[in-house]
Amino acid sequence: MPYPETAEGFMIESQKDWQNFKKQEFKLKPFEDRDIDIAIEVCGVCASDVHTINGGWGEAPMPLCVGHEVVGKAIKVGKDVKTIKVGDRVGVGAQIQADLTCNNCKADQENYCPSAVDTYGAPYKDGTLSQGGYASHIRSHEYFTFKVPDNIDSAIAAPMMCAGLTVYSPLVRLGAGPGKKVAIVGLGGLGHYAVLWAVALGAEVTVLSHTPAKKDDALKMGAKHFVVTNEEKWFEPLNFQFDFILNTADAMHKFNMKNYLSTLKVMGRFHTVGFGDEPIPTLMAQDFAPNGCYLGASHIGNRPEMLAMLDLASKQNIKSWIEEIPISEKGCAEAVRRVSENDVRYRFVLTKFDDVFGKRD
């Protein structure tokens, strides 16, 4: 049975065959009064998609349609929806539901709700499995659906829904702004947004990278400094320099963490949003003592941060650095393979959904 009971998507059936996408139908959750149905126009490709389907983050329910950087048109809205109307261009990120009643939700910390539902691979209360955006449609809750500003192209907006928010939230919460010195580790899908947002917020930005290949790009994005961490004693001139470091690379297991921590100001923070497949390095309590620094991590962001981020991008005309790939079995496979090989500058966006799924008005 087709929409509105089901959607079509490009799905993986086995983590052992994680590049083998097959177009098939899947069940949508029952429609509720604050739900919105979206005919998907574009979807970004996140490293989380790769870590999920290849087993890097453990077992995942199969068959699975990934993708949580969705932009499309609202084609149906529940009777209690107030912020979105039919015809609006909207986005959905990595979270699609929460209870909205717990203490975390009431404090605008819904991204830490114990009852949160991920956009794909998570069960709803009725047992339906959430399925993602490499698909014809997605059914989302109003609170996790965001109107896209008119002056931001859909393909530009899509990866902001996850990658953009994932770094915007800690940047704001850690105080990025005028007078702050911020280091960004890694210049990939997450890292390029971290540079763009931190610069837009007024911070002085240094990019820490294991290779000099992306220096020109980093400077074009607004970074003031570029440091190659493969060079011997790269950290010594940077002792006590940074208010905080935001790590966007999923390779922390390769880091000599003491070198990175030494570049922080007293009580500075090393904060990571790059989640790899390997454990982080073993640390001693004494490693934090020379500057009283902290180590932390975060998970996506909340609704007010998403709205503020989109407003910032709109007002300052901030553009994602993307490569577009038409959606198909072959296109999905190419995208996830190249993401796994770090062969993208700096975010893939799957496009031309109408060519595959037809008009869905």
Sequence and secondary structure as in RCSB ss.txt:
>XXXX:A:sequence
MPYPETAEGFMIESQKDWQNFKKQEFKLKPFEDRDIDIAIEVCGVCASDVHTINGGWGEAPMPLCVGHEVVGKAI
KVGKDVKTIKVGDRVGVGAQIQADLTCNNCKADQENYCPSAVDTYGAPYKDGTLSQGGYASHIRSHEYFTFKVPD
NIDSAIAAPMMCAGLTVYSPLVRLGAGPGKKVAIVGLGGLGHYAVLWAVALGAEVTVLSHTPAKKDDALKMGAKH
FVVTNEEKWFEPLNFQFDFILNTADAMHKFNMKNYLSTLKVMGRFHTVGFGDEPIPTLMAQDFAPNGCYLGASHI
GNRPEMLAMLDLASKQNIKSWIEEIPISEKGCAEAVRRVSENDVRYRFVLTKFDDVFGKRD
>XXXX:A:secstr
  TTTEEEEEEES GGGTT EEEEEEE     TTEEEEEEEEEEE HHHHHHHTTTTS   SSB     EEEEEE
EE TT  S  TT EEEE SEEE  S SHHHHTT GGG TT EESSS B TTS B   SSBSEEEEEGGGEEE  T
TS HHHHGGGGTHHHHHHHHHHHTT STT EEEEE  SHHHHHHHHHHHHHT EEEEEES GGGHHHHHHTT SE
EEETTSTTTTGGGTT EEEEEE  S GGG  HHHHHTTEEEEEEEEE    SS      GGGGTTTT EEEE  S
  HHHHHHHHHHHHHHT    EEEEE SHHHHHHHHHHHHTT  SSEEEEE HHHHH    
